[in-house]
């Protein structure tokens, strides 16, 4: 079984992540989907974190997606749990910290 990991998402300045984190980055949401992107031209191990699989929140950092991607490709399932929104004083960008947890397929 995978040990849960707490990480800050990468790619939070891409697409509509800033808008989505502001709107959906809160404890009330609870969990986010982790979606494999094997055809991603920048990283074949890319794992997108999204609400309802649609609202883009960011990416699992590359160092961890290298480990998780083969597990997901083999049929293992993971979710991202909300931990916190990251804000640096005086900076316009915000980020999202999540806990990656393996789920059981029923």
Secondary structure, DSSP 8 states (H G I E B T S, - for coil): ----EEEE-B-TTSTTHHHHHHHH-STTT-EEEEEE-TT-SS-TT-EEEEETTTEEEEE--HHHHHHHHHHHHTT-EEEEEEEEEEE-TT-S-EEEEEEEEEE---
